[in-house]
């Protein structure tokens, strides 16, 4: 049908040079089908066309009834006998039902009839049924009567319905011909090898086409778990730290945390260093305090006994942990009058590590610090116990470890049913005085810190056994679209958390 219609359009143009209205020329073909054929011919520059929009009136069932039997008011008038006696309203109601009230109302309005006691009598000898006449005009003109007729009928609901129709005025295009040649849509290897592309006619690209509407977006499982983490922190009274500083100096990322400048974590194997710019122009005003603690010690420490370098401290890095954010926030907290505080952050960090089933070079870290007087390791364990229970993770183990900026320090493990082994899901500890006092926090204030991977708890929650199936180019979008929203167990509230802290001796 499509090819036949295209040929019919071209042949008609060849004979007449113009098709004024396709609705008349192709009465039995829908406007959608004609438009498809015209678009195809236009892409070959065989035709040009203009859209003609018109309104057509069709008579509704109520209008068809009045077209056949007369308007309601005319029927009422004809039912009233001539003379002063007329007919009773009760008789009209019995004969015409609901139509009686409508007909009498219009008859009174037109001053054709009037009430006389309980009866209705004529005021004129004859009438013109304009409604019926207008409906006959609509029928006779194929739904295209004069504007005044339409205005008159539209005053009465339910008589006619108007709908828009489309037709097209078609003219010859720049490449007009009556021959239809199949256009190639792709340049293939076979065409290049055979040379057929030289004589082929290619279909033009339609750069104005909107294409297929994309499906609605879906939250990645990481984002679902991230939002649950945030709500847990907020429930427990934490404040969120700003994390928009992805590039930081080695001073804030390492030195302020009492990480020695010769520490293995600073090697190129673990850290991404910037090339341009390679360094920052300045250090914070307390850098000399940090320098002295590294070189000579202080606050009960003998330090690292090496020569501290300002050049090394100024080197810019992609932050290796969000503890760099914590160092900024704790220094700012030290400038305020003392208050207990709890902060958290969830954002990306960068490590120059070999990618495997449980490690990525770019991942999310959940970071939190609790600052208060008389804090202890028991306080931290109590918090982590509550925190992970809120995620539905109850099978935890803690293992002593070493961190330059915390002492004592603990690694946190959870049993992974997919791996059938204990998997490290976080690190924690009590920040060292060498770090806290250098940042300006007063004596007696202890800070518990913890860092958790967002990816590994998500893997546990959603049963993913390879982190590369969760993040990166191998992610299955079907998994993202079909996995449900994350809902973590939140049976333990703030009061229970506080009770646990009390039980731990704090």
Secondary structure, 3 states (H helix, E strand, C coil): CHHHHHHHHHHHHHHHCEECCHHHHCCCCCHHHHHHHHHHHHHCCCEEEEEEEEEEEEECHHHHHHHHHCCHHHHHHHHCCCCCCCEEHHHHHHHHCHHHHHHHHHHHHCCCEEEECCEEEECCCCCCCHHHHHHHHHHHCCCCCCHHHHHHHHCCCCCEEEEEEEEEEEEECCCCCCCCCCCECCCCHHHHHHCHHHCCCECCCCCCCCCCCCCCCCCCHHHHHHHHHHHHHHHCCCEECCCCCCEEEHHHHCHHHCCCCCCHHHCCCCCCECCCCCECCCCCCCHHHHHHHHHCCECCECCCCCCCCHHHHHEEEECCCCHHHHHHHHHHHHCCCCCCEEEEEEEEEECCCCCECCECCEEEEEEEEEEEECCCHHHHHHHHHHHHHCCCCCCEEEEEEEECCEEEEEEEEEEECCCCEEEEEEEEEEECHHHHHHHCCCCCEEEEEEEEEHHHHHHHHHCCCCHHHCCCCCCCHHHHHHCCCCCCCCCCCHHHHHHHHHHCCC
